[in-house]
Amino acid sequence: MENLKEKLKVEIIELLNLEEMTPADIANDEILFGEGLGLDSIDALELIVLLEKNYKLKIENPEEGKKIFRSINTIAEFIESKQ
Amino acid sequence: MNLEIISYSSITSHSASSNGETITENLTDAPFAEFSKSIYKKLEVPYPKFFKMDELSKLAFLAGEIVLKEIDTANWNGEKVAIILGNKNSSLSSDQKHYESFKDRDNYFPSPAIFVYTLPNIMMGELCIRHKIKGENSVFIQEKFDAQFLYDYVQHLFEAEAYEYCITGWADYLPNNYEAHLFLIRKSSGEDKHPSFSENFKQLIR
């Protein structure tokens, strides 16, 4: 699980152009949207594409997405639960 | 109505300048991604969203930072500010990137972050958000920099509506061919402190 979390951080930093951030700058439980990392709605769409492209996982329900994309921990838990 | 040019900025693949003075040069002939980042760092702008923009928006954003560096845009009346730009290649670079992301039906993953930049108006939106500009913003696709058209349009804007400032000029991006030239215009103070819009902008007509 820890390896998956580190991989996710690298993917998110690259995908969302979080310039000058490193995986060490993102805590596993840090809130990704709003006041935490400050991601926005377009970033959320990119994360949906990321899960589909790299992990073959689809998120159909927006309410489900809110919970999944809360933090690195919750994304990793979602991926693990589907594999 | 007499208008004057408060400041102007220029970015090409060779250099970035402010009021004719070089800020930084691209001595290594670095690609835009690298050169734009070096200008961003040189300007010391704390605006992480810059890194999420497409190239056209980055280009206009940086030229905007330079041309507005002496203006406190956080406290100006954005309702009284307009932006009127010319552009040749629209958002073609982002359009092509977007197309690349979905042309293969077996690897169909269009990027939302690229898609949102597939209009040149987004460049204007980025400038408006950054500098709290709420007046008219228009970008005209032109075969070449039509200074006469832009001059007439801006002159008319000031005469027809009570604008205090207008940013005008040109911002155009293709991967190996890009340039931005922005001018900050306002009503002449009559002090001859700044160059006349009429006399100096018309020199660009070619």
Chai-1 contact restraints between the chains, C-beta under 6 A:
chainA,res_idxA,chainB,res_idxB,connection_type,confidence,min_distance_angstrom,max_distance_angstrom,comment,restraint_id
A,N17,B,F51,contact,1.0,0.0,6.0,A-B,restraint_1
A,N17,B,K52,contact,1.0,0.0,6.0,A-B,restraint_2
A,E19,B,F51,contact,1.0,0.0,6.0,A-B,restraint_3
A,I42,B,P112,contact,1.0,0.0,6.0,A-B,restraint_4
A,I42,B,A113,contact,1.0,0.0,6.0,A-B,restraint_5
A,I42,B,V116,contact,1.0,0.0,6.0,A-B,restraint_6
A,L45,B,P112,contact,1.0,0.0,6.0,A-B,restraint_7
A,E46,B,P112,contact,1.0,0.0,6.0,A-B,restraint_8
A,E46,B,A113,contact,1.0,0.0,6.0,A-B,restraint_9
A,V49,B,F109,contact,1.0,0.0,6.0,A-B,restraint_10
A,K53,B,F109,contact,1.0,0.0,6.0,A-B,restraint_11
